[in-house]
Amino acid sequence: MGKGKGRRPARPTTRRLNPEQDAKLQSLFEQIASGDETHAEGALHTLAGYGEGVLPFLLEQLQSNSVDQRWWATAALALIDHPEAKSALIDGLEDVDSSVRQCSAFGLRHHPNPDAIPQLIHALGDHDRLMARLAADALSAMGEEALTPLTEALRAAESTVRSEAARALSMIDDPAVIPPLFAALDDPSPLVVHWAERGLTRLGVGMTFFNPGQG
């Protein structure tokens, strides 16, 4: 991968325990970034296994000009359930490299953080459609807390934003999504209507709205 800018100020956190641990972490990171996928995955999980102790090291990697280093650091952060890791994933949504942004959104799907909702809503309109899809997945994981922003996104001018918002709502197990999905059935975009129908059917109310015997 190429190099890019997009570095962010380091977040204050506790320091690593000692230089010996630093050396071990650096060795693991080198294995991860070596390109050998066989060893990379195991090393990634070992690195993440240090938990809070590895955060300072990973946050330093996020300051690198190397996209590879930022991506692997983000992938490791996505495996750590800690407030600082979640905050760093939110920062990653602003990275100039699309793969780092995608990795951050993927991490937030597994570690939902309501603080990320504004950035994720904005990402629904990203020109990178994979990023938009991953943002919708992350928003669906927020559940009730994302309902109002997603409902507002259904009124966006761009049909791509509306379709991702409808898809996210269709995956949320909450009766509160029924009214906005029902309203979305009148959307001019067939894709928005598709996701609205899917969501209503999944919640067991689709046939109620489409019962030809009603009128």
C-alpha positions as CSV (number, residue, x, y, z in Angstrom):
1,M,0.0,0.0,0.0
2,G,1.1,3.6,-0.5
3,K,1.8,6.2,2.1
4,G,-0.4,9.1,3.0
5,K,-0.9,11.8,5.5
6,G,-3.8,11.9,8.0
7,R,-1.9,11.6,11.2
8,R,-3.7,12.7,14.4
9,P,-2.4,14.1,17.7
10,A,-1.6,11.3,20.1
11,R,-4.1,10.8,22.8
12,P,-2.8,10.9,26.4
13,T,-2.8,7.5,28.0
14,T,-0.8,5.3,30.4
15,R,2.7,4.4,29.3
16,R,3.7,0.9,28.5
17,L,5.3,-1.0,31.3
18,N,9.0,-1.3,30.3
19,P,11.4,-1.3,27.3
20,E,11.4,-5.1,27.2
21,Q,7.6,-5.1,26.6
22,D,8.1,-2.3,24.0
23,A,10.5,-4.6,22.1
24,K,8.0,-7.5,22.2
25,L,5.3,-5.3,20.9
26,Q,7.4,-3.9,18.1
27,S,8.4,-7.5,17.1
28,L,4.8,-8.5,17.0
29,F,3.9,-5.4,14.9
30,E,6.6,-6.2,12.4
31,Q,5.3,-9.7,12.0
32,I,1.8,-8.3,11.4
33,A,3.0,-5.8,8.8
34,S,5.4,-8.3,7.1
35,G,2.8,-9.4,4.5
36,D,2.8,-13.0,5.7
37,E,-0.9,-13.5,6.3
38,T,-0.2,-16.9,8.0
39,H,1.7,-15.2,10.9
40,A,0.0,-11.8,10.7
41,E,-3.4,-12.9,12.1
42,G,-1.9,-14.8,15.1
43,A,0.5,-11.9,15.9
44,L,-2.4,-9.5,15.6
45,H,-4.5,-11.3,18.2
46,T,-1.4,-11.7,20.4
47,L,-0.8,-8.0,20.2
48,A,-4.4,-7.2,21.0
49,G,-4.2,-9.6,23.9
50,Y,-2.1,-7.2,25.8
51,G,-5.3,-5.1,26.2
52,E,-4.9,-1.7,27.7
53,G,-1.1,-2.1,28.0
54,V,-0.7,-2.0,24.2
55,L,-2.8,1.1,23.7
56,P,0.1,3.6,23.8
57,F,2.1,1.6,21.2
58,L,-0.9,1.4,18.9
59,L,-1.8,5.0,19.2
60,E,1.8,5.9,18.2
61,Q,1.4,3.7,15.1
62,L,-1.6,5.8,14.2
63,Q,0.7,8.8,13.8
64,S,2.7,7.1,11.0
65,N,2.8,8.3,7.4
66,S,2.5,4.6,6.4
67,V,-1.0,3.6,5.6
68,D,0.0,0.0,6.3
69,Q,1.0,0.8,9.9
70,R,-2.1,2.9,10.5
71,W,-4.3,0.1,9.1
72,W,-2.8,-2.7,11.2
73,A,-2.9,-0.5,14.3
74,T,-6.6,0.2,13.7
75,A,-7.2,-3.5,13.1
76,A,-5.6,-4.3,16.5
77,L,-7.6,-1.5,18.2
78,A,-10.8,-3.1,16.8
79,L,-10.0,-6.2,18.9
80,I,-9.7,-4.2,22.2
81,D,-12.8,-3.3,24.2
82,H,-11.5,-0.2,25.9
83,P,-12.7,3.5,25.8
84,E,-9.4,4.7,24.4
85,A,-9.5,2.1,21.6
86,K,-13.1,3.1,20.7
87,S,-12.1,6.8,20.7
88,A,-9.2,6.0,18.4
89,L,-11.6,4.2,16.0
90,I,-13.7,7.3,15.8
91,D,-10.6,9.3,14.9
92,G,-9.9,6.7,12.2
93,L,-13.1,7.6,10.5
94,E,-11.4,10.8,9.4
95,D,-8.3,9.2,8.0
96,V,-7.4,10.2,4.5
97,D,-7.0,6.6,3.4
98,S,-10.2,4.7,2.7
99,S,-8.9,1.4,3.9
100,V,-8.2,2.9,7.4
101,R,-11.6,4.5,7.5
102,Q,-13.2,1.1,6.5
103,C,-11.3,-0.7,9.2
104,S,-12.4,1.9,11.8
105,A,-16.0,1.5,10.8
106,F,-15.7,-2.3,11.0
107,G,-14.3,-2.0,14.5
108,L,-17.1,0.3,15.6
109,R,-19.6,-2.3,14.3
110,H,-18.2,-4.7,16.9
111,H,-17.6,-2.1,19.6
112,P,-20.5,0.3,19.3
113,N,-19.8,3.8,20.5
114,P,-22.6,6.4,20.3
115,D,-20.0,9.2,20.1
116,A,-19.3,8.0,16.6
117,I,-22.9,8.5,15.3
118,P,-22.3,11.9,13.7
119,Q,-19.3,10.7,11.7
120,L,-21.0,7.5,10.7
121,I,-24.1,9.3,9.5
122,H,-21.8,11.6,7.4
123,A,-20.1,8.5,6.1
124,L,-23.3,7.2,4.6
125,G,-22.7,9.6,1.8
126,D,-19.0,8.6,1.3
127,H,-18.1,8.2,-2.4
128,D,-16.5,4.9,-1.3
129,R,-19.6,2.7,-1.2
130,L,-17.9,0.0,0.9
131,M,-17.2,2.7,3.5
132,A,-20.9,3.8,3.4
133,R,-22.0,0.2,3.8
134,L,-19.7,-0.4,6.8
135,A,-20.9,2.9,8.4
136,A,-24.5,1.7,8.1
137,D,-23.5,-1.6,9.7
138,A,-21.9,0.2,12.6
139,L,-25.0,2.5,13.0
140,S,-27.3,-0.5,13.1
141,A,-25.2,-1.9,16.0
142,M,-26.0,1.3,18.0
143,G,-29.6,0.3,18.1
144,E,-32.1,2.7,19.7
145,E,-29.4,5.5,20.0
146,A,-29.1,5.7,16.2
147,L,-32.8,5.7,15.4
148,T,-33.3,9.5,15.3
149,P,-30.2,10.2,13.2
150,L,-31.0,7.4,10.8
151,T,-34.6,8.6,10.5
152,E,-33.3,12.0,9.6
153,A,-31.0,10.5,7.1
154,L,-34.0,9.0,5.3
155,R,-34.8,12.6,4.3
156,A,-31.4,13.2,2.7
157,A,-31.3,14.5,-0.9
158,E,-28.9,11.7,-2.0
159,S,-30.7,8.4,-2.6
160,T,-27.5,6.5,-1.7
161,V,-27.6,8.0,1.8
162,R,-31.3,7.2,2.1
163,S,-30.8,3.6,1.0
164,E,-28.0,3.0,3.5
165,A,-30.1,4.6,6.2
166,A,-33.0,2.3,5.4
167,R,-30.7,-0.7,5.3
168,A,-29.3,0.2,8.8
169,L,-32.8,0.7,10.2
170,S,-33.9,-2.7,8.6
171,M,-31.3,-4.5,10.8
172,I,-32.3,-2.9,14.1
173,D,-34.6,-5.1,16.3
174,D,-36.7,-2.3,17.7
175,P,-40.4,-1.7,16.9
176,A,-39.6,2.0,16.8
177,V,-38.1,1.5,13.3
178,I,-41.5,0.6,11.9
179,P,-42.9,4.1,11.4
180,P,-39.8,5.4,9.5
181,L,-39.5,2.2,7.4
182,F,-43.2,2.4,6.6
183,A,-42.8,6.1,5.5
184,A,-39.8,5.0,3.4
185,L,-42.1,2.8,1.3
186,D,-43.1,6.0,-0.6
187,D,-39.5,6.8,-1.4
188,P,-38.8,7.3,-5.2
189,S,-35.7,5.1,-4.9
190,P,-36.4,1.4,-5.5
191,L,-33.5,0.5,-3.3
192,V,-34.8,2.5,-0.4
193,V,-38.2,0.8,-0.8
194,H,-36.5,-2.6,-1.0
195,W,-34.8,-2.1,2.4
196,A,-37.9,-0.8,4.0
197,E,-39.8,-3.8,2.8
198,R,-37.0,-6.1,4.0
199,G,-37.0,-4.5,7.5
200,L,-40.8,-4.6,7.9
201,T,-40.9,-8.2,6.8
202,R,-38.1,-9.1,9.2
203,L,-40.0,-7.5,12.0
204,G,-43.1,-9.6,11.1
205,V,-45.2,-6.6,10.0
206,G,-44.6,-6.5,6.3
207,M,-47.6,-8.6,5.4
208,T,-49.8,-6.4,7.4
209,F,-49.0,-3.4,5.3
210,F,-49.3,-5.3,2.0
211,N,-52.4,-7.4,2.7
212,P,-54.6,-6.9,-0.4
213,G,-57.6,-7.7,1.7
214,Q,-57.2,-4.4,3.6
215,G,-58.4,-1.2,2.3
